[in-house]
Amino acid sequence: MSQITIPKKEYSQLKKQSQAYKKIAGRLFAAIVKDSIEDVIIDFKKTGLYTKNFLSDLENGLRKSSYGK
């Protein structure tokens, strides 16, 4: 692997930006995942675009996935 040398000041700035990004991304992801499985299914039902079989499969899949845990 190649090495790149940057000034310490620039490295510190990039490190701070990286930490800020991780913090924001973590909060955003947590906010997205707050919807319950029931709420997700209700939102899908409201559109009128999906069959009962699809909605059932979606609910079963969400319950088995890491989303439901």
C-alpha positions as CSV (number, residue, x, y, z in Angstrom):
1,M,0.0,0.0,0.0
2,S,1.2,3.5,-0.8
3,Q,1.7,6.1,1.8
4,I,0.6,9.7,1.7
5,T,2.0,12.4,3.9
6,I,-0.1,15.3,5.0
7,P,0.4,18.0,7.5
8,K,-0.6,17.3,11.1
9,K,-3.1,20.1,11.1
10,E,-4.9,18.7,8.0
11,Y,-4.9,15.3,9.5
12,S,-6.4,16.6,12.7
13,Q,-9.1,18.4,10.7
14,L,-9.9,15.3,8.7
15,K,-10.1,13.2,11.9
16,K,-12.6,15.6,13.5
17,Q,-14.7,15.6,10.3
18,S,-14.7,11.8,10.3
19,Q,-15.8,11.6,13.9
20,A,-18.5,14.2,13.3
21,Y,-19.8,12.2,10.3
22,K,-19.9,9.0,12.3
23,K,-21.8,10.7,15.1
24,I,-24.4,12.2,12.7
25,A,-24.7,9.0,10.7
26,G,-25.3,7.0,13.9
27,R,-28.0,9.4,15.0
28,L,-29.7,9.5,11.6
29,F,-29.7,5.7,11.4
30,A,-31.2,5.5,14.9
31,A,-33.9,7.9,13.9
32,I,-34.8,5.9,10.8
33,V,-35.0,2.6,12.6
34,K,-37.4,4.0,15.2
35,D,-40.5,3.1,13.2
36,S,-42.1,-0.1,14.5
37,I,-42.8,-3.0,12.1
38,E,-46.5,-2.4,12.5
39,D,-46.1,1.2,11.4
40,V,-44.1,0.2,8.4
41,I,-46.8,-2.3,7.3
42,I,-49.5,0.3,7.8
43,D,-47.7,2.8,5.7
44,F,-47.3,0.2,2.9
45,K,-51.0,-0.7,3.2
46,K,-52.1,2.9,2.9
47,T,-50.6,3.2,-0.6
48,G,-52.9,0.6,-1.9
49,L,-50.2,-0.7,-4.2
50,Y,-49.3,-4.0,-2.5
51,T,-51.1,-7.3,-2.2
52,K,-52.0,-9.0,1.1
53,N,-49.5,-11.7,0.3
54,F,-46.7,-9.2,-0.3
55,L,-47.5,-7.3,2.9
56,S,-47.6,-10.6,4.9
57,D,-44.2,-11.6,3.4
58,L,-42.8,-8.1,4.1
59,E,-43.9,-8.3,7.8
60,N,-42.5,-11.8,8.2
61,G,-39.2,-10.7,6.6
62,L,-38.9,-7.6,8.8
63,R,-39.6,-9.7,11.9
64,K,-36.8,-12.1,11.0
65,S,-34.4,-9.4,10.0
66,S,-32.1,-7.3,12.2
67,Y,-34.5,-4.4,11.6
68,G,-37.0,-6.1,14.0
69,K,-34.5,-6.6,16.7
